[in-house]
Amino acid sequence: MTGNAEFQEKRWLALILLAAAQFVVVLDASIVNVALPTIGKALDFSDENLPWIVNAYVLTFGGFLLLGGRTADLLGRRRVFMAGLMLVAVASLAAGFAATEAQLIAARAAQGLGAAIISPAALSIVTTIFRDGAERNKALGVWGAVAGAGGAAGVLLGGILTDGLGWEWVLWVNVPVSLVAFFLAPRLIAESRASDQARAFDVAGAVTITAALSLLVYAVIDASEAGWGSGKTLGLIALALVLLAAFVVIEQRSRKPLVPFSIFRIRTLTGANVVGILVGASLFSMFFFISLYMQQVLGYSAIHAGLSYLPLAVTISLAAGVASQLVTTLGYKTVLAAGLLFIVAGLLWFSRVSVGGGFTTDILGPSLLAAIGLGFSFVTTTIAAVSGVEEAESGLASGLINTSQQVGGALGLAVLSSLATTHTEDLLGSGSGLKHALTEGFQAAFLGGAAIAALGFVLTLVLIKGSDSRAHVEIGKAEAEGAEA
């Protein structure tokens, strides 16, 4: 284990702090959804700009994650983590006081940038203060439980705050949490960074990969308006791919690359990131479609819809804890494969939602299956992605898996939303009723998500090395034997 003895004794308190910061990051992506109509009226948003309250956050978050992770390695993980917390606090305060569309969108973009700094820095701190094996699995189980439940909790908290205190509090709630975390960080977390020899900063690589990821996320977000086959969308994707190609060339020629491609020789790390993209693509959009189904088809209020997420949030947390224990005894490959099968089953069940559906049959049952799958998959992809990685590259590995999950989520939401919208519009054009057309559109999206998760299951079997997974189990056994000795 790294860090001095004083901080090592406080590592479980540090984990609570880091998990709370990650909870805020995940919460911010979903908490404003319920408040959007209220914010739109208060600030006189146009229909075209209202989605950018969410999109501005997603864009900077997804675009800067990789840079945030590597910066933490080079400049100091605690220092970068604290800088991200302060940025989120200031941006959240500014967002709540916003008086115009432009002010709020800019503040949300700054929140996303702060989140892109916090998330990989916090995860890399977890991987450096807990050694590989059962202890780290337990820590990442806590991390996964908190992060996985954050999306569901955001919907509930957003409804309560909007109705009870006003939409501004959906944004201001971050301020006290961020400031308390900023104050406690130096007292609970030791500073750590890569060796001095590795501290040269690859500016060209940082600019090209950040621009490429930001453009790709923007193109995907904007495709629902511009159209997937439009010149604008195809041009932006082409430009993003050109920048990615330039990044590869720059990294191969750089003496101190932002992303040493040697890290991808770890096949399990590469496989975990590929599967992480598919987990994000299949599941992140699920929250979006469930919310729409409950409110647009079943007629639930915002708070009713939020409360309906409680079983989902609780199950994710419990499943993440169970997964962290199972990984120690069964290995991450087995647990990840099982998690993806749960996701497939849950989304297939969701694909049978009906116009006159009930909570138990159409929401609760499939939610519980998908929640078990999310808890299992989120924890195990993270464990697999950081196992066997040198401490000097822990921030990079953390940034990679965060980026994979977030970019996968953005891609999945864009593709599945397009699928749902197209199907709904075709049915409306043929004379179907609105609720019927919406429901069948949601069914198509859930079926598409199940297909993506099924591909993730196959790639888990192919890309995640069984020998690495078994070696991880042996590390856990050796750790247990050492504790008994």
One Martini backbone bead per residue (centre of mass of N, CA, C, O) as a GRO file, in nm:
protein
  485
    1MET     BB    1   0.101   0.033   0.016
    2THR     BB    2   0.037   0.366   0.005
    3GLY     BB    3   0.153   0.582   0.206
    4ASN     BB    4   0.121   0.672   0.511
    5ALA     BB    5   0.011   0.552   0.810
    6GLU     BB    6  -0.191   0.771   0.883
    7PHE     BB    7  -0.358   0.749   0.612
    8GLN     BB    8  -0.414   0.442   0.613
    9GLU     BB    9  -0.606   0.455   0.865
   10LYS     BB   10  -0.807   0.660   0.680
   11ARG     BB   11  -0.910   0.511   0.411
   12TRP     BB   12  -1.219   0.468   0.473
   13LEU     BB   13  -1.283   0.767   0.501
   14ALA     BB   14  -1.178   0.842   0.223
   15LEU     BB   15  -1.384   0.672   0.066
   16ILE     BB   16  -1.633   0.828   0.150
   17LEU     BB   17  -1.543   1.092   0.023
   18LEU     BB   18  -1.503   0.989  -0.271
   19ALA     BB   19  -1.791   0.876  -0.308
   20ALA     BB   20  -1.937   1.146  -0.263
   21ALA     BB   21  -1.811   1.287  -0.507
   22GLN     BB   22  -1.920   1.082  -0.718
   23PHE     BB   23  -2.218   1.126  -0.655
   24VAL     BB   24  -2.226   1.417  -0.759
   25VAL     BB   25  -2.145   1.356  -1.048
   26VAL     BB   26  -2.388   1.168  -1.114
   27LEU     BB   27  -2.617   1.351  -1.019
   28ASP     BB   28  -2.573   1.590  -1.225
   29ALA     BB   29  -2.677   1.424  -1.479
   30SER     BB   30  -2.996   1.386  -1.345
   31ILE     BB   31  -3.125   1.616  -1.156
   32VAL     BB   32  -3.235   1.818  -1.395
   33ASN     BB   33  -3.459   1.669  -1.552
   34VAL     BB   34  -3.715   1.740  -1.376
   35ALA     BB   35  -3.646   2.068  -1.393
   36LEU     BB   36  -3.670   2.167  -1.689
   37PRO     BB   37  -3.953   2.300  -1.713
   38THR     BB   38  -3.901   2.513  -1.489
   39ILE     BB   39  -3.648   2.643  -1.611
   40GLY     BB   40  -3.772   2.722  -1.882
   41LYS     BB   41  -3.973   2.929  -1.760
   42ALA     BB   42  -3.781   3.107  -1.582
   43LEU     BB   43  -3.561   3.157  -1.850
   44ASP     BB   44  -3.682   3.135  -2.133
   45PHE     BB   45  -3.654   2.878  -2.296
   46SER     BB   46  -3.594   2.712  -2.564
   47ASP     BB   47  -3.649   2.408  -2.704
   48GLU     BB   48  -3.356   2.380  -2.828
   49ASN     BB   49  -3.189   2.461  -2.547
   50LEU     BB   50  -3.281   2.285  -2.304
   51PRO     BB   51  -3.096   2.023  -2.342
   52TRP     BB   52  -2.821   2.190  -2.270
   53ILE     BB   53  -2.827   2.147  -1.964
   54VAL     BB   54  -2.723   1.854  -2.010
   55ASN     BB   55  -2.516   1.857  -2.252
   56ALA     BB   56  -2.294   2.042  -2.134
   57TYR     BB   57  -2.206   1.839  -1.921
   58VAL     BB   58  -2.149   1.588  -2.100
   59LEU     BB   59  -1.940   1.713  -2.290
   60THR     BB   60  -1.713   1.790  -2.078
   61PHE     BB   61  -1.697   1.525  -1.934
   62GLY     BB   62  -1.624   1.338  -2.177
   63GLY     BB   63  -1.383   1.518  -2.298
   64PHE     BB   64  -1.195   1.543  -2.002
   65LEU     BB   65  -1.128   1.268  -1.859
   66LEU     BB   66  -0.850   1.185  -1.967
   67LEU     BB   67  -0.705   1.443  -1.882
   68GLY     BB   68  -0.775   1.427  -1.580
   69GLY     BB   69  -0.626   1.160  -1.518
   70ARG     BB   70  -0.335   1.246  -1.609
   71THR     BB   71  -0.308   1.498  -1.434
   72ALA     BB   72  -0.314   1.348  -1.165
   73ASP     BB   73  -0.049   1.193  -1.206
   74LEU     BB   74   0.138   1.456  -1.252
   75LEU     BB   75   0.026   1.681  -1.020
   76GLY     BB   76  -0.172   1.537  -0.830
   77ARG     BB   77  -0.444   1.387  -0.697
   78ARG     BB   78  -0.540   1.570  -0.468
   79ARG     BB   79  -0.511   1.843  -0.607
   80VAL     BB   80  -0.705   1.783  -0.845
   81PHE     BB   81  -0.950   1.706  -0.678
   82MET     BB   82  -0.977   1.986  -0.535
   83ALA     BB   83  -1.010   2.154  -0.792
   84GLY     BB   84  -1.274   2.018  -0.882
   85LEU     BB   85  -1.444   2.091  -0.635
   86MET     BB   86  -1.424   2.401  -0.665
   87LEU     BB   87  -1.546   2.418  -0.948
   88VAL     BB   88  -1.821   2.295  -0.876
   89ALA     BB   89  -1.903   2.500  -0.662
   90VAL     BB   90  -1.892   2.757  -0.838
   91ALA     BB   91  -2.071   2.656  -1.074
   92SER     BB   92  -2.325   2.593  -0.900
   93LEU     BB   93  -2.369   2.877  -0.795
   94ALA     BB   94  -2.395   3.012  -1.075
   95ALA     BB   95  -2.633   2.841  -1.181
   96GLY     BB   96  -2.846   2.933  -0.962
   97PHE     BB   97  -2.796   3.255  -1.060
   98ALA     BB   98  -2.902   3.237  -1.326
   99ALA     BB   99  -3.066   3.458  -1.592
  100THR     BB  100  -2.974   3.287  -1.843
  101GLU     BB  101  -2.905   3.066  -2.077
  102ALA     BB  102  -2.597   3.112  -2.107
  103GLN     BB  103  -2.522   3.098  -1.806
  104LEU     BB  104  -2.620   2.808  -1.750
  105ILE     BB  105  -2.465   2.654  -1.968
  106ALA     BB  106  -2.182   2.744  -1.877
  107ALA     BB  107  -2.203   2.629  -1.587
  108ARG     BB  108  -2.251   2.334  -1.673
  109ALA     BB  109  -1.982   2.303  -1.820
  110ALA     BB  110  -1.811   2.353  -1.564
  111GLN     BB  111  -1.920   2.114  -1.408
  112GLY     BB  112  -1.816   1.898  -1.609
  113LEU     BB  113  -1.518   1.967  -1.575
  114GLY     BB  114  -1.502   1.907  -1.274
  115ALA     BB  115  -1.593   1.610  -1.302
  116ALA     BB  116  -1.348   1.527  -1.492
  117ILE     BB  117  -1.149   1.568  -1.250
  118ILE     BB  118  -1.267   1.404  -1.011
  119SER     BB  119  -1.323   1.107  -1.100
  120PRO     BB  120  -1.033   0.997  -1.178
  121ALA     BB  121  -0.890   1.094  -0.922
  122ALA     BB  122  -1.057   0.932  -0.718
  123LEU     BB  123  -1.010   0.648  -0.839
  124SER     BB  124  -0.695   0.658  -0.819
  125ILE     BB  125  -0.688   0.680  -0.514
  126VAL     BB  126  -0.822   0.413  -0.451
  127THR     BB  127  -0.597   0.237  -0.606
  128THR     BB  128  -0.357   0.347  -0.407
  129ILE     BB  129  -0.485   0.282  -0.104
  130PHE     BB  130  -0.566   0.002  -0.239
  131ARG     BB  131  -0.494  -0.309  -0.275
  132ASP     BB  132  -0.481  -0.565  -0.464
  133GLY     BB  133  -0.792  -0.722  -0.410
  134ALA     BB  134  -1.016  -0.750  -0.162
  135GLU     BB  135  -0.991  -0.455  -0.064
  136ARG     BB  136  -1.043  -0.319  -0.338
  137ASN     BB  137  -1.312  -0.455  -0.399
  138LYS     BB  138  -1.460  -0.333  -0.159
  139ALA     BB  139  -1.413  -0.038  -0.239
  140LEU     BB  140  -1.544  -0.066  -0.529
  141GLY     BB  141  -1.820  -0.144  -0.418
  142VAL     BB  142  -1.879   0.126  -0.289
  143TRP     BB  143  -1.836   0.296  -0.538
  144GLY     BB  144  -2.054   0.152  -0.715
  145ALA     BB  145  -2.298   0.198  -0.533
  146VAL     BB  146  -2.294   0.508  -0.538
  147ALA     BB  147  -2.274   0.558  -0.846
  148GLY     BB  148  -2.519   0.380  -0.938
  149ALA     BB  149  -2.736   0.540  -0.751
  150GLY     BB  150  -2.715   0.840  -0.851
  151GLY     BB  151  -2.913   0.844  -1.091
  152ALA     BB  152  -3.170   0.770  -0.930
  153ALA     BB  153  -3.145   0.988  -0.706
  154GLY     BB  154  -3.164   1.238  -0.892
  155VAL     BB  155  -3.461   1.214  -0.967
  156LEU     BB  156  -3.575   1.237  -0.680
  157LEU     BB  157  -3.427   1.497  -0.580
  158GLY     BB  158  -3.524   1.681  -0.807
  159GLY     BB  159  -3.826   1.672  -0.734
  160ILE     BB  160  -3.811   1.772  -0.439
  161LEU     BB  161  -3.656   2.042  -0.483
  162THR     BB  162  -3.838   2.174  -0.695
  163ASP     BB  163  -4.106   2.164  -0.522
  164GLY     BB  164  -3.987   2.277  -0.238
  165LEU     BB  165  -3.741   2.514  -0.324
  166GLY     BB  166  -3.637   2.498  -0.616
  167TRP     BB  167  -3.430   2.479  -0.892
  168GLU     BB  168  -3.166   2.596  -0.766
  169TRP     BB  169  -3.117   2.346  -0.562
  170VAL     BB  170  -3.020   2.143  -0.776
  171LEU     BB  171  -2.738   2.308  -0.779
  172TRP     BB  172  -2.666   2.393  -0.474
  173VAL     BB  173  -2.621   2.107  -0.339
  174ASN     BB  174  -2.308   2.092  -0.414
  175VAL     BB  175  -2.163   2.302  -0.241
  176PRO     BB  176  -2.137   2.177   0.048
  177VAL     BB  177  -2.012   1.908  -0.040
  178SER     BB  178  -1.756   2.024  -0.179
  179LEU     BB  179  -1.645   2.189   0.066
  180VAL     BB  180  -1.616   1.956   0.265
  181ALA     BB  181  -1.429   1.784   0.087
  182PHE     BB  182  -1.206   1.998   0.063
  183PHE     BB  183  -1.144   2.012   0.373
  184LEU     BB  184  -1.087   1.690   0.416
  185ALA     BB  185  -0.871   1.587   0.215
  186PRO     BB  186  -0.594   1.662   0.369
  187ARG     BB  187  -0.686   1.473   0.627
  188LEU     BB  188  -0.727   1.180   0.445
  189ILE     BB  189  -0.520   1.247   0.200
  190ALA     BB  190  -0.256   1.160   0.026
  191GLU     BB  191  -0.015   1.245  -0.173
  192SER     BB  192   0.002   1.162  -0.534
  193ARG     BB  193   0.234   1.050  -0.796
  194ALA     BB  194   0.422   1.040  -1.037
  195SER     BB  195   0.718   1.030  -1.133
  196ASP     BB  196   0.939   1.273  -1.218
  197GLN     BB  197   1.013   1.143  -1.503
  198ALA     BB  198   0.678   1.166  -1.589
  199ARG     BB  199   0.605   1.504  -1.590
  200ALA     BB  200   0.566   1.546  -1.868
  201PHE     BB  201   0.365   1.740  -2.099
  202ASP     BB  202   0.121   1.654  -2.352
  203VAL     BB  203  -0.019   1.892  -2.529
  204ALA     BB  204  -0.097   1.781  -2.809
  205GLY     BB  205  -0.247   1.533  -2.702
  206ALA     BB  206  -0.452   1.682  -2.522
  207VAL     BB  207  -0.590   1.850  -2.745
  208THR     BB  208  -0.677   1.623  -2.945
  209ILE     BB  209  -0.842   1.434  -2.751
  210THR     BB  210  -1.039   1.647  -2.642
  211ALA     BB  211  -1.152   1.737  -2.917
  212ALA     BB  212  -1.245   1.458  -3.015
  213LEU     BB  213  -1.441   1.386  -2.781
  214SER     BB  214  -1.615   1.642  -2.793
  215LEU     BB  215  -1.708   1.610  -3.088
  216LEU     BB  216  -1.834   1.332  -3.060
  217VAL     BB  217  -2.043   1.404  -2.844
  218TYR     BB  218  -2.176   1.634  -3.000
  219ALA     BB  219  -2.265   1.472  -3.250
  220VAL     BB  220  -2.448   1.277  -3.092
  221ILE     BB  221  -2.633   1.485  -2.958
  222ASP     BB  222  -2.712   1.642  -3.239
  223ALA     BB  223  -2.841   1.408  -3.416
  224SER     BB  224  -3.142   1.436  -3.327
  225GLU     BB  225  -3.163   1.707  -3.496
  226ALA     BB  226  -2.985   1.676  -3.768
  227GLY     BB  227  -2.909   1.388  -3.821
  228TRP     BB  228  -2.726   1.110  -3.911
  229GLY     BB  229  -2.715   1.193  -4.241
  230SER     BB  230  -2.593   1.455  -4.208
  231GLY     BB  231  -2.342   1.669  -4.279
  232LYS     BB  232  -2.282   1.760  -3.991
  233THR     BB  233  -2.250   1.485  -3.850
  234LEU     BB  234  -2.043   1.354  -4.046
  235GLY     BB  235  -1.831   1.582  -4.019
  236LEU     BB  236  -1.779   1.561  -3.711
  237ILE     BB  237  -1.696   1.263  -3.708
  238ALA     BB  238  -1.463   1.291  -3.907
  239LEU     BB  239  -1.302   1.497  -3.738
  240ALA     BB  240  -1.272   1.316  -3.488
  241LEU     BB  241  -1.113   1.092  -3.639
  242VAL     BB  242  -0.877   1.268  -3.726
  243LEU     BB  243  -0.790   1.344  -3.436
  244LEU     BB  244  -0.739   1.054  -3.345
  245ALA     BB  245  -0.518   0.997  -3.551
  246ALA     BB  246  -0.333   1.226  -3.457
  247PHE     BB  247  -0.298   1.121  -3.171
  248VAL     BB  248  -0.155   0.859  -3.241
  249VAL     BB  249   0.089   0.991  -3.376
  250ILE     BB  250   0.180   1.165  -3.137
  251GLU     BB  251   0.219   0.931  -2.929
  252GLN     BB  252   0.437   0.770  -3.096
  253ARG     BB  253   0.644   1.037  -3.089
  254SER     BB  254   0.639   1.069  -2.794
  255ARG     BB  255   0.830   1.068  -2.504
  256LYS     BB  256   0.564   1.179  -2.321
  257PRO     BB  257   0.281   1.049  -2.322
  258LEU     BB  258  -0.042   1.065  -2.231
  259VAL     BB  259  -0.080   0.773  -2.389
  260PRO     BB  260   0.052   0.482  -2.335
  261PHE     BB  261   0.010   0.212  -2.548
  262SER     BB  262   0.119  -0.013  -2.357
  263ILE     BB  263  -0.145  -0.043  -2.185
  264PHE     BB  264  -0.295  -0.221  -2.421
  265ARG     BB  265  -0.142  -0.493  -2.359
  266ILE     BB  266  -0.364  -0.515  -2.156
  267ARG     BB  267  -0.625  -0.701  -2.234
  268THR     BB  268  -0.822  -0.655  -2.001
  269LEU     BB  269  -0.831  -0.351  -2.016
  270THR     BB  270  -0.939  -0.335  -2.303
  271GLY     BB  271  -1.192  -0.510  -2.256
  272ALA     BB  272  -1.319  -0.337  -2.029
  273ASN     BB  273  -1.360  -0.084  -2.211
  274VAL     BB  274  -1.539  -0.209  -2.424
  275VAL     BB  275  -1.758  -0.307  -2.224
  276GLY     BB  276  -1.809  -0.028  -2.097
  277ILE     BB  277  -1.941   0.094  -2.346
  278LEU     BB  278  -2.183  -0.114  -2.354
  279VAL     BB  279  -2.296  -0.063  -2.076
  280GLY     BB  280  -2.355   0.237  -2.120
  281ALA     BB  281  -2.535   0.202  -2.379
  282SER     BB  282  -2.758   0.013  -2.239
  283LEU     BB  283  -2.816   0.179  -1.948
  284PHE     BB  284  -2.829   0.495  -1.944
  285SER     BB  285  -3.100   0.509  -2.116
  286MET     BB  286  -3.299   0.367  -1.926
  287PHE     BB  287  -3.370   0.606  -1.742
  288PHE     BB  288  -3.494   0.781  -1.963
  289PHE     BB  289  -3.726   0.580  -2.059
  290ILE     BB  290  -3.864   0.532  -1.792
  291SER     BB  291  -3.946   0.824  -1.736
  292LEU     BB  292  -4.119   0.861  -1.991
  293TYR     BB  293  -4.315   0.630  -1.946
  294MET     BB  294  -4.430   0.720  -1.670
  295GLN     BB  295  -4.522   1.017  -1.771
  296GLN     BB  296  -4.644   0.975  -2.076
  297VAL     BB  297  -4.815   0.701  -2.018
  298LEU     BB  298  -4.888   0.667  -1.693
  299GLY     BB  299  -4.893   0.966  -1.545
  300TYR     BB  300  -4.667   1.052  -1.374
  301SER     BB  301  -4.515   1.222  -1.154
  302ALA     BB  302  -4.216   1.332  -1.061
  303ILE     BB  303  -4.220   1.204  -0.773
  304HIS     BB  304  -4.333   0.930  -0.851
  305ALA     BB  305  -4.100   0.858  -1.037
  306GLY     BB  306  -3.876   0.887  -0.828
  307LEU     BB  307  -3.983   0.671  -0.622
  308SER     BB  308  -3.965   0.432  -0.837
  309TYR     BB  309  -3.636   0.424  -0.803
  310LEU     BB  310  -3.565   0.303  -0.526
  311PRO     BB  311  -3.531  -0.003  -0.583
  312LEU     BB  312  -3.304   0.040  -0.785
  313ALA     BB  313  -3.097   0.183  -0.603
  314VAL     BB  314  -3.077  -0.036  -0.382
  315THR     BB  315  -2.996  -0.275  -0.570
  316ILE     BB  316  -2.734  -0.160  -0.676
  317SER     BB  317  -2.591  -0.141  -0.404
  318LEU     BB  318  -2.611  -0.442  -0.328
  319ALA     BB  319  -2.481  -0.561  -0.587
  320ALA     BB  320  -2.206  -0.425  -0.557
  321GLY     BB  321  -2.132  -0.564  -0.290
  322VAL     BB  322  -2.154  -0.855  -0.393
  323ALA     BB  323  -1.953  -0.832  -0.629
  324SER     BB  324  -1.697  -0.771  -0.456
  325GLN     BB  325  -1.704  -1.060  -0.332
  326LEU     BB  326  -1.715  -1.244  -0.588
  327VAL     BB  327  -1.450  -1.157  -0.722
  328THR     BB  328  -1.262  -1.288  -0.503
  329THR     BB  329  -1.378  -1.595  -0.573
  330LEU     BB  330  -1.448  -1.589  -0.910
  331GLY     BB  331  -1.397  -1.340  -1.061
  332TYR     BB  332  -1.459  -1.096  -1.305
  333LYS     BB  333  -1.563  -1.256  -1.550
  334THR     BB  334  -1.807  -1.404  -1.426
  335VAL     BB  335  -1.955  -1.154  -1.306
  336LEU     BB  336  -1.980  -0.990  -1.569
  337ALA     BB  337  -2.139  -1.197  -1.732
  338ALA     BB  338  -2.380  -1.208  -1.537
  339GLY     BB  339  -2.454  -0.907  -1.549
  340LEU     BB  340  -2.525  -0.902  -1.855
  341LEU     BB  341  -2.759  -1.105  -1.834
  342PHE     BB  342  -2.934  -0.929  -1.652
  343ILE     BB  343  -2.960  -0.697  -1.851
  344VAL     BB  344  -3.092  -0.849  -2.079
  345ALA     BB  345  -3.341  -0.941  -1.917
  346GLY     BB  346  -3.443  -0.659  -1.832
  347LEU     BB  347  -3.472  -0.535  -2.124
  348LEU     BB  348  -3.664  -0.750  -2.236
  349TRP     BB  349  -3.887  -0.685  -2.034
  350PHE     BB  350  -3.913  -0.382  -2.111
  351SER     BB  351  -4.003  -0.453  -2.417
  352ARG     BB  352  -4.313  -0.516  -2.274
  353VAL     BB  353  -4.439  -0.264  -2.248
  354SER     BB  354  -4.749  -0.090  -2.165
  355VAL     BB  355  -5.011   0.124  -2.165
  356GLY     BB  356  -5.152  -0.050  -1.906
  357GLY     BB  357  -4.938  -0.060  -1.704
  358GLY     BB  358  -4.763  -0.170  -1.421
  359PHE     BB  359  -4.536  -0.142  -1.178
  360THR     BB  360  -4.461  -0.439  -1.119
  361THR     BB  361  -4.450  -0.554  -1.424
  362ASP     BB  362  -4.307  -0.290  -1.590
  363ILE     BB  363  -4.084  -0.192  -1.359
  364LEU     BB  364  -3.982  -0.354  -1.112
  365GLY     BB  365  -3.884  -0.620  -1.228
  366PRO     BB  366  -3.677  -0.514  -1.449
  367SER     BB  367  -3.521  -0.325  -1.256
  368LEU     BB  368  -3.392  -0.546  -1.077
  369LEU     BB  369  -3.232  -0.687  -1.296
  370ALA     BB  370  -3.074  -0.437  -1.401
  371ALA     BB  371  -2.949  -0.363  -1.124
  372ILE     BB  372  -2.779  -0.612  -1.089
  373GLY     BB  373  -2.622  -0.574  -1.352
  374LEU     BB  374  -2.500  -0.298  -1.284
  375GLY     BB  375  -2.353  -0.370  -1.023
  376PHE     BB  376  -2.176  -0.591  -1.149
  377SER     BB  377  -2.055  -0.432  -1.401
  378PHE     BB  378  -1.935  -0.174  -1.281
  379VAL     BB  379  -1.735  -0.304  -1.086
  380THR     BB  380  -1.585  -0.510  -1.281
  381THR     BB  381  -1.478  -0.312  -1.493
  382THR     BB  382  -1.309  -0.151  -1.294
  383ILE     BB  383  -1.132  -0.374  -1.182
  384ALA     BB  384  -1.019  -0.471  -1.459
  385ALA     BB  385  -0.903  -0.180  -1.550
  386VAL     BB  386  -0.691  -0.168  -1.275
  387SER     BB  387  -0.560  -0.429  -1.302
  388GLY     BB  388  -0.211  -0.436  -1.323
  389VAL     BB  389  -0.153  -0.137  -1.273
  390GLU     BB  390   0.047   0.104  -1.244
  391GLU     BB  391   0.052   0.366  -1.031
  392ALA     BB  392   0.144   0.586  -1.247
  393GLU     BB  393  -0.139   0.482  -1.426
  394SER     BB  394  -0.412   0.510  -1.263
  395GLY     BB  395  -0.536   0.768  -1.387
  396LEU     BB  396  -0.550   0.666  -1.675
  397ALA     BB  397  -0.726   0.414  -1.620
  398SER     BB  398  -0.960   0.578  -1.494
  399GLY     BB  399  -1.012   0.760  -1.741
  400LEU     BB  400  -1.079   0.535  -1.942
  401ILE     BB  401  -1.329   0.403  -1.801
  402ASN     BB  402  -1.492   0.662  -1.779
  403THR     BB  403  -1.496   0.726  -2.082
  404SER     BB  404  -1.629   0.469  -2.182
  405GLN     BB  405  -1.896   0.498  -2.023
  406GLN     BB  406  -1.977   0.788  -2.122
  407VAL     BB  407  -1.959   0.752  -2.429
  408GLY     BB  408  -2.146   0.511  -2.435
  409GLY     BB  409  -2.391   0.660  -2.319
  410ALA     BB  410  -2.415   0.874  -2.545
  411LEU     BB  411  -2.443   0.678  -2.781
  412GLY     BB  412  -2.683   0.514  -2.679
  413LEU     BB  413  -2.888   0.745  -2.649
  414ALA     BB  414  -2.881   0.840  -2.942
  415VAL     BB  415  -2.953   0.574  -3.087
  416LEU     BB  416  -3.210   0.491  -2.918
  417SER     BB  417  -3.366   0.755  -2.961
  418SER     BB  418  -3.381   0.734  -3.266
  419LEU     BB  419  -3.532   0.466  -3.270
  420ALA     BB  420  -3.780   0.559  -3.108
  421THR     BB  421  -3.864   0.806  -3.280
  422THR     BB  422  -3.901   0.667  -3.552
  423HIS     BB  423  -4.116   0.463  -3.460
  424THR     BB  424  -4.322   0.667  -3.355
  425GLU     BB  425  -4.358   0.835  -3.619
  426ASP     BB  426  -4.460   0.601  -3.794
  427LEU     BB  427  -4.716   0.543  -3.623
  428LEU     BB  428  -4.841   0.825  -3.638
  429GLY     BB  429  -4.855   0.826  -3.955
  430SER     BB  430  -5.060   0.556  -3.937
  431GLY     BB  431  -5.269   0.641  -3.675
  432SER     BB  432  -5.167   0.622  -3.405
  433GLY     BB  433  -5.154   0.661  -3.089
  434LEU     BB  434  -4.953   0.817  -2.875
  435LYS     BB  435  -4.908   0.599  -2.651
  436HIS     BB  436  -4.859   0.366  -2.842
  437ALA     BB  437  -4.619   0.488  -2.996
  438LEU     BB  438  -4.435   0.536  -2.753
  439THR     BB  439  -4.423   0.244  -2.646
  440GLU     BB  440  -4.297   0.119  -2.905
  441GLY     BB  441  -4.045   0.292  -2.896
  442PHE     BB  442  -3.943   0.188  -2.622
  443GLN     BB  443  -3.926  -0.108  -2.700
  444ALA     BB  444  -3.705  -0.070  -2.916
  445ALA     BB  445  -3.490   0.046  -2.724
  446PHE     BB  446  -3.472  -0.194  -2.527
  447LEU     BB  447  -3.395  -0.401  -2.744
  448GLY     BB  448  -3.134  -0.259  -2.826
  449GLY     BB  449  -3.001  -0.275  -2.545
  450ALA     BB  450  -2.998  -0.586  -2.530
  451ALA     BB  451  -2.808  -0.625  -2.775
  452ILE     BB  452  -2.566  -0.475  -2.654
  453ALA     BB  453  -2.536  -0.655  -2.401
  454ALA     BB  454  -2.490  -0.919  -2.556
  455LEU     BB  455  -2.224  -0.825  -2.681
  456GLY     BB  456  -2.083  -0.786  -2.408
  457PHE     BB  457  -2.088  -1.084  -2.328
  458VAL     BB  458  -1.918  -1.193  -2.561
  459LEU     BB  459  -1.665  -1.003  -2.510
  460THR     BB  460  -1.601  -1.106  -2.232
  461LEU     BB  461  -1.523  -1.396  -2.322
  462VAL     BB  462  -1.297  -1.292  -2.529
  463LEU     BB  463  -1.126  -1.038  -2.377
  464ILE     BB  464  -1.124  -1.163  -2.099
  465LYS     BB  465  -0.889  -1.299  -1.907
  466GLY     BB  466  -0.890  -1.583  -1.724
  467SER     BB  467  -0.605  -1.565  -1.596
  468ASP     BB  468  -0.646  -1.287  -1.464
  469SER     BB  469  -0.893  -1.365  -1.294
  470ARG     BB  470  -0.750  -1.594  -1.135
  471ALA     BB  471  -0.519  -1.419  -1.021
  472HIS     BB  472  -0.708  -1.242  -0.851
  473VAL     BB  473  -0.797  -1.471  -0.663
  474GLU     BB  474  -0.513  -1.537  -0.552
  475ILE     BB  475  -0.466  -1.267  -0.418
  476GLY     BB  476  -0.701  -1.299  -0.217
  477LYS     BB  477  -0.597  -1.557  -0.080
  478ALA     BB  478  -0.323  -1.445   0.013
  479GLU     BB  479  -0.443  -1.219   0.186
  480ALA     BB  480  -0.604  -1.403   0.380
  481GLU     BB  481  -0.361  -1.571   0.481
  482GLY     BB  482  -0.200  -1.326   0.591
  483ALA     BB  483  -0.418  -1.240   0.804
  484GLU     BB  484  -0.409  -1.518   0.966
  485ALA     BB  485  -0.088  -1.523   1.037
   0.00000   0.00000   0.00000
